[in-house]
Amino acid sequence: MSDTSQSIPSSLVALVGSRICHDLVSPVGAILNGVELLEMSGQGETPEIALIRESVENANARIRFFRIAFGAASKEQRIGAPEASETLAILEKSGRLKYRWQSEADLSREEVRLIFLLLLCFESAMPLGGSVSVVQRDGGWRIEAEAKKLKYDTALWSSLAAPKGIMDIPASQVQFALLPGLIRESGRRLHLEHTETRIRALL
């Protein structure tokens, strides 16, 4: 077991994430502008243009999601509840997961970052799709995922609730390396429960 979360300072990882997302926004936006120009030229909404538009909108939502999950965040930065739920709603359109976000309040970016990273953990456990609900209540969070079949990696999930270092992991699971330190910094504690078809996280 090795503590990969301590290899590089989390603040440096966040800056790298912000830089990558920042540089991707412009080319994705340029593609969307190109689609709009094609529509204005009289071609209308062809199936090909509709497919490109849908793909670009999904890519843009994914970048917004990653920017929050992996980017730098200060205590002063806020994210409105509509922005968080809207980002998840767009991701739904081309993904296998259905999201239900229940939080009316504006939140600190640090707090939303924790939730989005945790959602990536849920996503990795639901390769065949399913539903995820995110509920804020009394200052805490309850995130529940339900699927016909879960791929629950006990070692990875246990490292979140009781971080003692985790196994070397692929890039697709980097959220499991980042979360323990961020949860610790937030002063929160994570409690996990799971069955064959459901995962519940209380944060």
Secondary structure, DSSP 4 states (H G I P E B T S, - for coil): -B-GGGSS-HHHHHHHHHHHHHHHHHHHHHHHHHHHHHIIIII-S-HHHHHHHHHHHHHHHHHHHHHHHHS---TT-EE-HHHHHHHHHHHHHHSSEEEEEE--S-EEHHHHHHHHHHHHHHHHT-TT-EEEEEEEETTEEEEEEE-SS----HHHHHHHHS-S-B----GGGHHHHHHHHHHHHHT---EEEE-SSEEEEE-
